[in-house]
Amino acid sequence: MHRLLGAQGITVARTLVGTYVTSLDMHGFSVTLTPVDADLLKLWDAPVRTPALNW
């Protein structure tokens, strides 16, 4: 996915890969793309402690 996006001129700022909150009985995988700016990246990089995410 990273290569495909890069070929389209899209810069990937952050990636998050793993088992996180999923839909009940969900099969397969999910890809979410979100446009961000410096302010949103600052919030993304801030410490977090929830049942689903922790860093």
Biopython code that builds the backbone (N, CA, C, O; Angstrom):
import numpy as np
from Bio.PDB.StructureBuilder import StructureBuilder

atoms = [
    (1, "MET", "N", (0.827, -1.172, 0.000)),
    (1, "MET", "CA", (0.000, 0.000, 0.000)),
    (1, "MET", "C", (0.876, 1.242, 0.000)),
    (1, "MET", "O", (0.590, 2.213, -0.700)),
    (2, "HIS", "N", (1.940, 1.207, 0.784)),
    (2, "HIS", "CA", (2.847, 2.356, 0.866)),
    (2, "HIS", "C", (3.425, 2.672, -0.516)),
    (2, "HIS", "O", (3.482, 3.835, -0.917)),
    (3, "ARG", "N", (3.851, 1.638, -1.238)),
    (3, "ARG", "CA", (4.400, 1.835, -2.592)),
    (3, "ARG", "C", (3.346, 2.379, -3.545)),
    (3, "ARG", "O", (3.629, 3.284, -4.330)),
    (4, "LEU", "N", (2.145, 1.842, -3.485)),
    (4, "LEU", "CA", (1.072, 2.306, -4.373)),
    (4, "LEU", "C", (0.735, 3.776, -4.125)),
    (4, "LEU", "O", (0.558, 4.547, -5.068)),
    (5, "LEU", "N", (0.648, 4.153, -2.862)),
    (5, "LEU", "CA", (0.359, 5.545, -2.540)),
    (5, "LEU", "C", (1.500, 6.457, -2.982)),
    (5, "LEU", "O", (1.262, 7.533, -3.532)),
    (6, "GLY", "N", (2.742, 6.026, -2.741)),
    (6, "GLY", "CA", (3.891, 6.813, -3.152)),
    (6, "GLY", "C", (3.930, 7.026, -4.654)),
    (6, "GLY", "O", (4.304, 8.103, -5.118)),
    (7, "ALA", "N", (3.547, 6.011, -5.420)),
    (7, "ALA", "CA", (3.504, 6.129, -6.876)),
    (7, "ALA", "C", (2.484, 7.162, -7.326)),
    (7, "ALA", "O", (2.595, 7.706, -8.425)),
    (8, "GLN", "N", (1.495, 7.436, -6.490)),
    (8, "GLN", "CA", (0.471, 8.436, -6.792)),
    (8, "GLN", "C", (0.830, 9.804, -6.224)),
    (8, "GLN", "O", (0.043, 10.746, -6.319)),
    (9, "GLY", "N", (2.018, 9.915, -5.633)),
    (9, "GLY", "CA", (2.452, 11.187, -5.067)),
    (9, "GLY", "C", (1.915, 11.465, -3.680)),
    (9, "GLY", "O", (1.960, 12.601, -3.209)),
    (10, "ILE", "N", (1.405, 10.433, -3.020)),
    (10, "ILE", "CA", (0.843, 10.588, -1.675)),
    (10, "ILE", "C", (1.899, 10.191, -0.659)),
    (10, "ILE", "O", (2.436, 9.084, -0.720)),
    (11, "THR", "N", (2.203, 11.087, 0.277)),
    (11, "THR", "CA", (3.178, 10.824, 1.328)),
    (11, "THR", "C", (2.487, 10.197, 2.525)),
    (11, "THR", "O", (1.493, 10.728, 3.020)),
    (12, "VAL", "N", (3.006, 9.074, 2.991)),
    (12, "VAL", "CA", (2.471, 8.419, 4.182)),
    (12, "VAL", "C", (3.232, 8.965, 5.384)),
    (12, "VAL", "O", (4.441, 8.764, 5.505)),
    (13, "ALA", "N", (2.521, 9.654, 6.271)),
    (13, "ALA", "CA", (3.152, 10.277, 7.433)),
    (13, "ALA", "C", (3.300, 9.300, 8.595)),
    (13, "ALA", "O", (4.317, 9.325, 9.289)),
    (14, "ARG", "N", (2.314, 8.447, 8.820)),
    (14, "ARG", "CA", (2.341, 7.484, 9.917)),
    (14, "ARG", "C", (1.648, 6.206, 9.458)),
    (14, "ARG", "O", (0.743, 6.246, 8.625)),
    (15, "THR", "N", (2.076, 5.079, 10.004)),
    (15, "THR", "CA", (1.388, 3.807, 9.766)),
    (15, "THR", "C", (1.119, 3.142, 11.105)),
    (15, "THR", "O", (1.892, 3.290, 12.052)),
    (16, "LEU", "N", (0.051, 2.432, 11.171)),
    (16, "LEU", "CA", (-0.325, 1.704, 12.373)),
    (16, "LEU", "C", (-0.805, 0.334, 11.908)),
    (16, "LEU", "O", (-1.859, 0.222, 11.282)),
    (17, "VAL", "N", (-0.038, -0.702, 12.212)),
    (17, "VAL", "CA", (-0.341, -2.054, 11.757)),
    (17, "VAL", "C", (-0.500, -2.951, 12.970)),
    (17, "VAL", "O", (0.334, -2.937, 13.874)),
    (18, "GLY", "N", (-1.559, -3.719, 12.988)),
    (18, "GLY", "CA", (-1.754, -4.656, 14.091)),
    (18, "GLY", "C", (-3.215, -4.984, 14.276)),
    (18, "GLY", "O", (-4.057, -4.633, 13.450)),
    (19, "THR", "N", (-3.506, -5.660, 15.368)),
    (19, "THR", "CA", (-4.877, -6.016, 15.713)),
    (19, "THR", "C", (-5.401, -4.979, 16.692)),
    (19, "THR", "O", (-4.945, -4.900, 17.832)),
    (20, "TYR", "N", (-6.331, -4.210, 16.253)),
    (20, "TYR", "CA", (-6.911, -3.152, 17.084)),
    (20, "TYR", "C", (-8.409, -3.374, 17.169)),
    (20, "TYR", "O", (-8.858, -4.510, 17.014)),
    (21, "VAL", "N", (-9.180, -2.366, 17.403)),
    (21, "VAL", "CA", (-10.623, -2.515, 17.503)),
    (21, "VAL", "C", (-11.167, -2.920, 16.133)),
    (21, "VAL", "O", (-10.949, -2.225, 15.141)),
    (22, "THR", "N", (-11.867, -4.038, 16.089)),
    (22, "THR", "CA", (-12.438, -4.516, 14.837)),
    (22, "THR", "C", (-13.941, -4.660, 14.984)),
    (22, "THR", "O", (-14.478, -4.633, 16.091)),
    (23, "SER", "N", (-14.603, -4.811, 13.864)),
    (23, "SER", "CA", (-16.037, -5.068, 13.878)),
    (23, "SER", "C", (-16.284, -6.516, 14.276)),
    (23, "SER", "O", (-15.453, -7.389, 14.025)),
    (24, "LEU", "N", (-17.406, -6.759, 14.885)),
    (24, "LEU", "CA", (-17.771, -8.107, 15.281)),
    (24, "LEU", "C", (-17.826, -9.001, 14.048)),
    (24, "LEU", "O", (-18.473, -8.653, 13.061)),
    (25, "ASP", "N", (-17.168, -10.126, 14.094)),
    (25, "ASP", "CA", (-17.142, -11.105, 12.998)),
    (25, "ASP", "C", (-16.572, -10.535, 11.702)),
    (25, "ASP", "O", (-16.942, -10.984, 10.618)),
    (26, "MET", "N", (-15.680, -9.556, 11.798)),
    (26, "MET", "CA", (-15.080, -8.967, 10.605)),
    (26, "MET", "C", (-14.006, -9.891, 10.053)),
    (26, "MET", "O", (-13.162, -10.379, 10.804)),
    (27, "HIS", "N", (-14.031, -10.136, 8.753)),
    (27, "HIS", "CA", (-13.011, -10.936, 8.080)),
    (27, "HIS", "C", (-12.209, -10.023, 7.164)),
    (27, "HIS", "O", (-12.723, -9.011, 6.688)),
    (28, "GLY", "N", (-10.958, -10.374, 6.918)),
    (28, "GLY", "CA", (-10.149, -9.589, 5.999)),
    (28, "GLY", "C", (-9.376, -8.500, 6.713)),
    (28, "GLY", "O", (-8.904, -8.690, 7.834)),
    (29, "PHE", "N", (-9.250, -7.353, 6.052)),
    (29, "PHE", "CA", (-8.479, -6.252, 6.615)),
    (29, "PHE", "C", (-9.133, -4.932, 6.241)),
    (29, "PHE", "O", (-10.051, -4.874, 5.423)),
    (30, "SER", "N", (-8.637, -3.888, 6.859)),
    (30, "SER", "CA", (-9.179, -2.552, 6.637)),
    (30, "SER", "C", (-8.023, -1.581, 6.442)),
    (30, "SER", "O", (-6.995, -1.685, 7.111)),
    (31, "VAL", "N", (-8.196, -0.636, 5.524)),
    (31, "VAL", "CA", (-7.216, 0.423, 5.301)),
    (31, "VAL", "C", (-7.940, 1.748, 5.471)),
    (31, "VAL", "O", (-8.980, 1.976, 4.852)),
    (32, "THR", "N", (-7.396, 2.621, 6.306)),
    (32, "THR", "CA", (-7.973, 3.938, 6.522)),
    (32, "THR", "C", (-6.949, 4.991, 6.137)),
    (32, "THR", "O", (-5.811, 4.952, 6.603)),
    (33, "LEU", "N", (-7.340, 5.921, 5.298)),
    (33, "LEU", "CA", (-6.482, 7.029, 4.884)),
    (33, "LEU", "C", (-7.115, 8.323, 5.367)),
    (33, "LEU", "O", (-8.317, 8.534, 5.204)),
    (34, "THR", "N", (-6.304, 9.188, 5.961)),
    (34, "THR", "CA", (-6.801, 10.452, 6.480)),
    (34, "THR", "C", (-5.825, 11.566, 6.123)),
    (34, "THR", "O", (-4.633, 11.453, 6.408)),
    (35, "PRO", "N", (-6.305, 12.632, 5.508)),
    (35, "PRO", "CA", (-5.405, 13.765, 5.258)),
    (35, "PRO", "C", (-5.077, 14.454, 6.582)),
    (35, "PRO", "O", (-5.957, 14.650, 7.420)),
    (36, "VAL", "N", (-3.805, 14.820, 6.764)),
    (36, "VAL", "CA", (-3.386, 15.443, 8.022)),
    (36, "VAL", "C", (-2.515, 16.666, 7.752)),
    (36, "VAL", "O", (-1.941, 16.825, 6.675)),
    (37, "ASP", "N", (-2.440, 17.519, 8.765)),
    (37, "ASP", "CA", (-1.513, 18.655, 8.739)),
    (37, "ASP", "C", (-0.620, 18.529, 9.977)),
    (37, "ASP", "O", (-0.753, 17.574, 10.743)),
    (38, "ALA", "N", (0.273, 19.472, 10.170)),
    (38, "ALA", "CA", (1.223, 19.413, 11.281)),
    (38, "ALA", "C", (0.514, 19.373, 12.638)),
    (38, "ALA", "O", (0.955, 18.667, 13.545)),
    (39, "ASP", "N", (-0.577, 20.123, 12.783)),
    (39, "ASP", "CA", (-1.305, 20.135, 14.054)),
    (39, "ASP", "C", (-1.915, 18.770, 14.361)),
    (39, "ASP", "O", (-1.863, 18.308, 15.501)),
    (40, "LEU", "N", (-2.483, 18.136, 13.368)),
    (40, "LEU", "CA", (-3.089, 16.818, 13.583)),
    (40, "LEU", "C", (-2.021, 15.766, 13.873)),
    (40, "LEU", "O", (-2.239, 14.880, 14.700)),
    (41, "LEU", "N", (-0.879, 15.851, 13.209)),
    (41, "LEU", "CA", (0.205, 14.912, 13.492)),
    (41, "LEU", "C", (0.728, 15.075, 14.915)),
    (41, "LEU", "O", (1.096, 14.092, 15.558)),
    (42, "LYS", "N", (0.762, 16.295, 15.401)),
    (42, "LYS", "CA", (1.190, 16.541, 16.788)),
    (42, "LYS", "C", (0.243, 15.832, 17.761)),
    (42, "LYS", "O", (0.689, 15.231, 18.739)),
    (43, "LEU", "N", (-1.046, 15.904, 17.494)),
    (43, "LEU", "CA", (-2.028, 15.209, 18.334)),
    (43, "LEU", "C", (-1.883, 13.694, 18.206)),
    (43, "LEU", "O", (-1.977, 12.976, 19.201)),
    (44, "TRP", "N", (-1.657, 13.210, 16.994)),
    (44, "TRP", "CA", (-1.495, 11.774, 16.761)),
    (44, "TRP", "C", (-0.293, 11.231, 17.543)),
    (44, "TRP", "O", (-0.349, 10.131, 18.094)),
    (45, "ASP", "N", (0.781, 12.005, 17.584)),
    (45, "ASP", "CA", (2.010, 11.572, 18.244)),
    (45, "ASP", "C", (1.972, 11.711, 19.763)),
    (45, "ASP", "O", (2.878, 11.231, 20.444)),
    (46, "ALA", "N", (0.948, 12.356, 20.301)),
    (46, "ALA", "CA", (0.847, 12.548, 21.749)),
    (46, "ALA", "C", (0.590, 11.201, 22.439)),
    (46, "ALA", "O", (-0.001, 10.302, 21.841)),
    (47, "PRO", "N", (1.027, 11.062, 23.684)),
    (47, "PRO", "CA", (0.780, 9.811, 24.426)),
    (47, "PRO", "C", (-0.728, 9.518, 24.530)),
    (47, "PRO", "O", (-1.545, 10.430, 24.654)),
    (48, "VAL", "N", (-1.064, 8.242, 24.477)),
    (48, "VAL", "CA", (-2.465, 7.820, 24.560)),
    (48, "VAL", "C", (-2.546, 6.538, 25.376)),
    (48, "VAL", "O", (-1.658, 5.689, 25.301)),
    (49, "ARG", "N", (-3.602, 6.402, 26.146)),
    (49, "ARG", "CA", (-3.825, 5.182, 26.921)),
    (49, "ARG", "C", (-5.323, 4.896, 26.908)),
    (49, "ARG", "O", (-6.087, 5.484, 27.674)),
    (50, "THR", "N", (-5.728, 3.994, 26.033)),
    (50, "THR", "CA", (-7.125, 3.567, 25.929)),
    (50, "THR", "C", (-7.153, 2.034, 25.884)),
    (50, "THR", "O", (-6.100, 1.407, 25.765)),
    (51, "PRO", "N", (-8.331, 1.426, 25.976)),
    (51, "PRO", "CA", (-8.387, -0.039, 25.851)),
    (51, "PRO", "C", (-7.878, -0.541, 24.493)),
    (51, "PRO", "O", (-7.369, -1.658, 24.403)),
    (52, "ALA", "N", (-8.007, 0.265, 23.445)),
    (52, "ALA", "CA", (-7.625, -0.174, 22.107)),
    (52, "ALA", "C", (-6.223, 0.262, 21.712)),
    (52, "ALA", "O", (-5.552, -0.457, 20.971)),
    (53, "LEU", "N", (-5.761, 1.409, 22.179)),
    (53, "LEU", "CA", (-4.450, 1.948, 21.793)),
    (53, "LEU", "C", (-3.688, 2.378, 23.036)),
    (53, "LEU", "O", (-4.266, 2.853, 24.014)),
    (54, "ASN", "N", (-2.378, 2.199, 22.970)),
    (54, "ASN", "CA", (-1.553, 2.575, 24.107)),
    (54, "ASN", "C", (-0.139, 2.853, 23.621)),
    (54, "ASN", "O", (0.548, 1.939, 23.165)),
    (55, "TRP", "N", (0.312, 4.120, 23.714)),
    (55, "TRP", "CA", (1.717, 4.467, 23.426)),
    (55, "TRP", "C", (2.100, 5.740, 24.094)),
    (55, "TRP", "O", (3.240, 6.186, 23.965)),
]
sb = StructureBuilder()
sb.init_structure("model")
sb.init_model(0)
sb.init_chain("A")
sb.init_seg("    ")
for serial, (resi, resn, name, xyz) in enumerate(atoms, 1):
    if name == "N":
        sb.init_residue(resn, " ", resi, " ")
    sb.init_atom(name, np.array(xyz, "f"), 0.0, 1.0, " ", f" {name:<3s}", serial, name[0])
structure = sb.get_structure()
